[in-house]
Amino acid sequence: GLTGASWHQFSTDGGATWTQIKPSLNETVIQTRPAIAVTELPSGATRMYIHEGNNGTTSIVFTVTLSAASGVPVSVNFATADYGARAPDDYEAKSGSLDFAPGTTSRTITVNVKGDRTRESEEVFYVNLSGATAAVIQSGQGTGVVRNDDR
């Protein structure tokens, strides 16, 4: 039977909103949800660059956006992940949940990058989105690139 069948999704507006359908024996459940993305730059890239500095911390800000305002609360989980850059030495790891009140279309995640005087190559970390409620994750990974500024 169709009970317990998985959700199917499609978009008719280029990914601005996604319609999810779950077939069942009783009726078909249809929900239209906004798409959620982390830092879509004009070029379509999700890579953010920052110079680390020689000491202290410098902030890099990732913007998480909904493709359309929702009439219901939306939430998504986020967490940083090492890839070359290592927490806590190079940046401060961060995780949590972003909540979008009805009508809200953007929220930010601020990650602090630690400065040093060590010559090194560029280092990368990720901000990953997961577990969205009332939205579909369209672009779920932002990239932070820490550029060396030591000579």
Salt bridges, closest charged atoms under 4 A:
GLU122 OE2 - ARG147 NE 2.96
